[in-house]
Amino acid sequence: MSKIFQAACPLNCWDSCGFNVTVENNRVTKVEGDPTHPITKGKICGRGRMLETKTNSSERLQHPLKKVNGEFRQISWQQALDEIAEKLVEIKEVYGPAAVLHSHDYANGGILKNLDQRFFNCYGGVTELYGSLCWGSGIEAQKWDFGNACSHAPNDIFNSKHIIIWGRNVARTNMHFYEKLLEAKKRGASLHVIDPIFNATAKIADDHITIKPGMDGFLAAGIIKELIRLALVDQEFIDYHSVGFADLVKLLDSISLETISEMTEVPAEAITQLAQIYADKPTSTYMGLGMQRYANGGNTIRMID
């Protein structure tokens, strides 16, 4: 006899889609979207649907393995827990808790994922990594610029006259946001994609701007130069709510738009058009994670900010 359980996707994705999981004879037989979920509304990606195959795979690890003389051997859960606990106690007594490095990053988005933080707090505190391998520089950049790295609410996109997707293929990586893009277009918003590749999102865009990889910060600099040249900046906002604008202008004066166009491989006319789009606000920018993974990536994000 089969039974359906409500669950959430455990994969490395912000959406945490609602699932209806069919279980029969203690075995997962089907994973489908939960149509009652208020956000994901029953739509899930292929990776989520394939979790049934992953769960039932004969290669799935179901027991602790210990490496002995270069080979992994199966041990009991009790032995694994005892040996790990014993080693942690020894390190704490001999070297102190800070001798343990806690490497914490992102996998599933569930509450249980954060239990390790509670555990290490009880242990006495340990050495923590700062930032993230994926997006640490971008988060730090936005903290400098805005005080925090928080986006606006997803439905706020419907208040946008123009939408710029910068280095992000939402058609393949943000399926629920992609639906909102389509709806925003129906409501009259224009869509512009900045990406080296003519990807699936670019196919529905009003405009696709190709760019040389790693040159996104320079393109942003060119857009700012044109905003200033065309007197399209909000000078009152700059004067009362920003710091360092004069230094930015001095930096931008050291490079010409023609040089920026040559470096980015984006025509000067396209840079001017982007400046006009940004000035014809409200304009939303949705950035990808890849741009901050180049050298000087934090400053790339700051220039786009």
C-alpha positions in Angstrom: 0.0 0.0 0.0 1.4 3.4 -1.0 1.3 6.6 1.0 2.1 10.2 0.0 4.3 12.4 2.3 4.8 16.1 2.0 8.5 17.1 2.0 10.9 19.6 0.6 13.8 19.3 -1.8 17.2 18.8 -0.1 19.4 19.9 -3.0 21.7 23.0 -3.1 19.1 25.5 -4.2 17.3 28.5 -2.7 13.8 27.4 -3.9 13.5 24.4 -1.5 10.6 23.1 -3.7 7.6 21.4 -2.1 7.5 17.7 -2.8 4.9 15.0 -2.7 6.8 11.8 -2.1 5.1 8.5 -2.8 6.4 5.6 -0.5 5.4 2.0 -1.0 6.6 -0.8 1.2 9.2 1.5 2.8 10.6 2.5 -0.6 10.4 5.8 -2.4 8.7 5.1 -5.7 8.0 8.7 -7.0 8.9 12.3 -6.3 6.5 15.0 -7.6 5.9 18.6 -7.0 3.4 19.6 -4.3 0.7 21.7 -6.0 -0.4 23.2 -2.6 2.9 24.8 -2.0 2.3 28.6 -2.1 5.6 29.4 -3.9 6.7 26.5 -6.0 3.1 25.4 -6.9 3.9 21.8 -7.9 6.7 22.6 -10.4 10.0 21.0 -9.8 13.2 20.5 -11.8 14.6 17.3 -13.3 17.2 17.0 -10.5 14.5 17.0 -7.9 12.4 14.5 -9.7 15.5 12.2 -10.1 15.9 12.0 -6.3 13.8 8.8 -6.3 16.6 7.2 -8.4 19.3 8.6 -6.2 17.6 7.4 -3.0 17.2 3.9 -4.3 20.7 3.7 -6.0 22.7 0.6 -5.1 25.8 2.8 -4.9 24.3 5.0 -2.1 26.3 5.0 1.1 24.2 3.7 4.0 26.9 3.0 6.6 30.0 4.7 8.0 33.3 3.8 6.3 36.7 4.0 8.0 39.9 4.1 6.0 42.3 1.5 7.3 45.6 0.9 5.5 44.4 2.7 2.4 41.1 0.9 2.2 37.6 1.9 3.3 36.0 -0.6 5.7 32.4 -0.5 7.0 32.0 0.1 10.7 29.0 0.6 12.9 27.4 3.9 13.7 28.3 3.5 17.4 32.0 2.9 16.6 32.0 6.0 14.3 30.4 8.2 16.8 32.6 7.0 19.7 35.9 7.4 17.7 34.9 10.9 16.5 33.8 12.0 20.0 37.0 10.6 21.6 39.2 12.5 19.1 37.3 15.8 19.7 37.7 15.4 23.4 41.4 14.8 23.0 41.9 17.8 20.8 40.0 20.1 23.1 41.9 18.9 26.2 45.3 19.1 24.6 45.1 22.1 22.3 41.7 23.8 23.1 38.5 24.0 21.0 40.0 26.6 18.5 42.3 23.8 17.2 39.2 22.4 15.4 38.3 24.1 12.0 34.6 24.1 11.2 34.2 24.3 7.4 30.6 25.1 6.9 29.1 25.8 3.5 25.8 25.3 1.6 24.1 22.0 0.7 20.4 21.6 1.5 18.5 24.5 2.9 16.8 22.8 5.8 16.8 23.7 9.5 18.8 20.5 10.3 21.7 21.9 8.2 22.4 24.4 11.0 22.5 22.0 13.9 26.3 21.8 13.4 26.6 25.4 14.6 24.6 24.6 17.8 26.9 21.6 18.4 30.2 23.5 18.0 28.8 26.3 20.2 28.2 23.7 22.9 31.7 22.2 22.3 33.2 25.5 23.3 33.5 27.4 20.1 35.8 26.5 17.2 37.7 28.2 14.4 35.3 29.2 11.7 35.8 30.0 8.0 35.0 33.6 7.0 32.8 34.0 3.9 32.2 31.3 1.3 34.1 29.6 -1.5 31.3 30.4 -3.9 30.2 34.0 -3.1 32.2 35.3 -0.1 33.6 38.2 -2.1 30.2 39.2 -3.4 28.6 39.2 0.0 31.5 41.2 1.4 31.2 43.7 -1.4 27.5 44.2 -0.9 28.0 44.6 2.9 30.4 47.5 2.1 27.9 49.0 -0.4 24.5 48.5 1.3 25.2 47.2 4.8 24.0 43.7 4.0 23.6 41.4 1.0 19.8 41.1 0.8 17.6 41.1 -2.3 14.2 42.5 -2.5 11.1 40.2 -2.5 10.6 38.1 -5.6 7.3 39.7 -6.6 8.9 43.2 -6.5 10.1 42.4 -10.0 6.6 43.3 -11.2 7.3 46.9 -10.2 10.2 47.1 -12.6 10.1 48.9 -15.9 13.3 47.2 -17.0 14.9 44.0 -15.9 18.6 43.2 -16.4 19.9 39.7 -16.0 23.6 40.0 -15.6 25.7 36.8 -15.9 22.8 34.5 -14.8 20.9 31.9 -16.9 17.7 31.9 -14.9 15.9 29.7 -17.4 18.2 26.8 -16.3 19.0 27.7 -12.7 15.9 29.6 -11.3 12.9 28.0 -12.8 10.3 29.7 -10.5 11.9 33.1 -11.0 11.9 32.4 -14.8 8.1 32.2 -14.6 8.1 35.6 -12.9 10.2 36.9 -15.7 7.7 35.7 -18.3 4.9 37.3 -16.3 6.8 40.6 -16.0 7.3 40.7 -19.7 3.6 40.2 -20.3 3.0 43.1 -18.0 5.2 45.3 -20.2 8.7 45.2 -18.6 11.7 45.0 -21.0 14.2 42.3 -20.4 18.0 42.6 -21.1 20.6 39.8 -20.7 24.3 40.5 -20.3 26.2 37.2 -20.8 29.0 35.9 -22.9 26.7 33.2 -24.2 23.4 33.4 -25.9 21.7 31.2 -23.3 18.1 30.1 -22.8 17.2 33.3 -20.9 18.6 35.5 -23.7 16.2 33.8 -26.1 13.3 35.5 -24.4 15.1 38.8 -23.9 14.5 42.1 -25.8 18.2 42.5 -26.0 21.3 40.3 -25.5 24.6 42.0 -24.8 27.6 39.7 -25.2 30.7 40.5 -23.0 34.2 39.2 -22.7 34.4 36.9 -19.6 35.8 38.7 -16.6 35.1 42.2 -17.9 31.8 42.9 -16.2 33.2 45.4 -13.8 34.6 47.5 -16.7 31.2 47.3 -18.4 29.6 48.7 -15.2 32.2 51.4 -15.2 31.3 52.3 -18.7 27.6 52.5 -17.9 28.4 54.8 -15.0 30.5 57.0 -17.2 27.6 57.4 -19.6 25.2 58.1 -16.8 27.4 61.0 -15.7 28.1 62.3 -19.2 24.4 62.3 -20.1 23.5 64.0 -16.7 21.3 61.0 -15.9 22.5 60.5 -12.3 20.4 61.3 -9.3 22.7 63.9 -7.9 20.6 64.7 -4.8 20.6 61.0 -3.8 24.4 60.9 -4.4 25.0 64.0 -2.3 22.9 63.0 0.7 23.0 59.2 0.7 26.4 58.1 -0.6 30.1 58.3 0.2 33.1 58.4 -2.2 31.4 59.5 -5.4 34.1 62.1 -6.2 36.7 59.3 -5.9 34.7 57.1 -8.3 34.4 60.0 -10.9 38.2 60.5 -10.7 38.8 56.8 -11.3 36.4 56.8 -14.3 38.1 59.8 -15.8 41.3 57.8 -16.1 39.8 55.5 -18.8 37.9 56.3 -21.9 34.6 54.8 -23.1 36.4 53.6 -26.2 39.0 51.7 -24.2 36.2 50.1 -22.0 34.4 49.1 -25.2 37.5 47.5 -26.6 38.3 45.6 -23.3 34.7 44.4 -22.8 34.0 43.7 -26.5 30.7 45.6 -26.0 29.9 48.3 -28.6 29.9 51.9 -27.1 26.4 52.4 -28.4 25.2 49.4 -26.3 26.9 50.8 -23.2 25.1 54.1 -23.8 21.8 52.2 -24.2 22.3 50.4 -20.9 22.9 53.7 -19.2 19.6 55.0 -20.6 17.8 51.9 -19.5 19.2 52.2 -15.9 18.1 55.9 -15.9 14.6 55.0 -17.0 13.9 53.5 -13.6 12.7 51.5 -11.8 15.2 49.0 -13.2 16.1 45.6 -11.5 19.4 43.8 -11.8 19.7 40.1 -11.1 23.3 39.0 -10.9 24.9 35.6 -11.2 27.4 34.1 -8.8 30.1 33.6 -11.4 31.3 37.2 -11.8 32.8 37.3 -8.3 34.9 34.2 -8.9 37.4 36.0 -11.1 40.3 37.9 -9.7 39.1 41.3 -8.3 35.6 39.8 -8.2 34.5 41.7 -5.1 35.2 45.0 -6.9 33.3 43.8 -9.9 30.2 43.4 -7.8 30.8 46.8 -6.2 31.0 48.5 -9.6 27.7 46.8 -10.6 26.2 47.9 -7.2 
